[in-house]
């Protein structure tokens, strides 16, 4: 209880099917809710899913998230540029690829690896990879 889904998977190499089913429902429901708000998570992986003491999974660390069709990076960059902090020259995908691929892109959709922008479909790819890892 507590910690990240990544630590749960590492501790219990083979999660029981009923646990995977419960976690799967939480993940699908959570991602559906995020998408229904027009948000694309962009970096779904077990380390960004926290487990509450009650066994409920919670999405966390939305640092690469974006609103579908909106350029929030530019907005936040403009806020940060007033303080001299942010550069708006890189897209979410470029920043993600630069920062993320120090490690293998285990949960990243093929189109994102090829340089295309994130989408709800790329989040679903990551979710599928995560579910597969829990089942295997």
C-alpha positions as a printed Julia matrix, in Angstrom:
136×3 Matrix{Float64}:
   0.0     0.0     0.0
   1.39    3.37   -1.0
   4.23    4.09   -3.39
   4.09    3.86   -7.15
   2.75    1.21   -9.47
   6.34    0.77  -10.6
   7.38   -0.35   -7.11
   4.38   -2.7    -6.86
   5.3    -4.33  -10.18
   8.95   -4.62   -9.11
   8.02   -6.25   -5.78
   5.42   -8.66   -7.16
   6.81   -9.87  -10.46
   3.52  -11.66  -11.24
   0.53   -9.69  -10.02
  -2.62  -11.75   -9.38
  -5.2   -11.46  -12.14
  -7.82   -9.89   -9.86
  -5.35   -7.16   -8.83
  -4.44   -6.48  -12.46
  -8.14   -6.27  -13.28
  -8.79   -3.77  -10.46
  -5.76   -1.69  -11.39
  -6.75   -1.89  -15.06
 -10.21   -0.5   -14.31
  -8.66    2.38  -12.33
  -6.19    3.12  -15.13
  -8.77    3.02  -17.92
 -11.25    5.09  -15.91
  -8.59    7.61  -14.92
  -7.26    8.02  -18.45
 -10.82    8.3   -19.79
 -11.49   11.1   -17.28
  -8.23   12.88  -18.17
  -9.05   12.63  -21.88
 -12.66   13.78  -21.33
 -11.18   17.0   -19.91
  -9.23   17.42  -23.15
  -5.9    16.59  -21.53
  -3.28   14.34  -23.11
  -1.02   12.82  -20.43
   1.94   12.3   -22.81
   4.16   10.28  -20.47
   2.18    7.44  -18.94
   4.35    4.91  -17.12
   4.16    2.96  -13.84
   6.35    5.44  -11.96
   3.77    8.17  -12.54
   0.9     6.15  -11.09
   0.63    6.3    -7.3
  -1.11    3.73   -5.15
  -3.17    5.1    -2.27
  -3.48    3.14    0.95
  -6.98    2.09   -0.13
  -5.58    0.43   -3.27
  -6.82    3.16   -5.6
  -4.46    4.28   -8.35
  -3.88    8.0    -8.96
  -2.21    9.66  -11.95
   0.58   12.04  -10.96
   3.32   14.18  -12.51
   1.61   15.87  -15.41
   4.82   17.67  -16.44
   4.51   16.69  -20.13
   0.7    16.81  -20.24
  -0.98   19.1   -22.72
  -4.48   20.21  -23.54
  -5.62   18.77  -26.87
  -5.36   21.5   -29.49
  -3.89   24.1   -27.14
  -0.34   25.27  -26.8
   0.01   25.45  -23.04
   3.79   25.39  -23.35
   3.71   28.79  -24.98
   1.43   30.13  -22.25
   3.64   28.82  -19.45
   6.77   29.9   -21.3
   5.44   33.43  -21.55
   4.73   33.4   -17.82
   8.2    32.06  -17.16
   9.86   34.43  -19.64
   8.71   37.34  -17.51
  11.05   35.88  -14.93
  13.56   34.79  -17.58
  13.01   31.07  -17.01
  11.52   29.31  -20.04
  12.34   28.88  -23.71
   9.41   28.24  -26.06
  11.53   27.03  -28.97
  10.97   23.31  -28.29
   7.69   21.41  -28.63
   6.42   18.99  -26.0
   7.54   16.1   -28.19
  11.05   17.53  -28.65
  11.48   18.17  -24.93
  10.08   14.74  -24.11
  12.38   12.96  -26.53
  15.4    14.9   -25.32
  14.68   14.19  -21.64
  13.06   10.76  -21.82
  15.23    8.68  -24.08
  18.11    8.41  -21.71
  16.25    5.23  -20.77
  14.51    2.82  -23.16
  11.12    4.15  -24.39
   9.18    1.19  -23.05
   5.77    2.88  -22.9
   6.14    5.39  -25.73
   3.99    5.05  -28.85
   5.92    4.39  -32.08
   4.64    7.57  -33.72
   6.02    9.68  -30.86
   9.41    7.98  -31.19
   9.29    8.95  -34.88
   8.79   12.58  -33.85
   5.03   12.97  -34.26
   3.13   14.85  -31.59
   1.42   13.19  -28.66
  -2.27   12.3   -28.94
  -4.94   10.48  -27.0
  -4.03    7.45  -29.12
  -0.41    7.6   -27.91
  -1.71    7.65  -24.32
  -3.73    4.51  -25.11
  -0.61    2.83  -26.5
   1.19    3.58  -23.22
  -1.77    2.28  -21.24
  -1.72   -0.95  -23.25
   2.0    -1.39  -22.58
   1.41   -0.81  -18.88
  -1.45   -3.33  -18.74
   0.64   -5.87  -20.64
   3.49   -5.45  -18.17
   1.16   -6.04  -15.23
  -0.18   -9.23  -16.85
   3.22  -10.65  -17.78
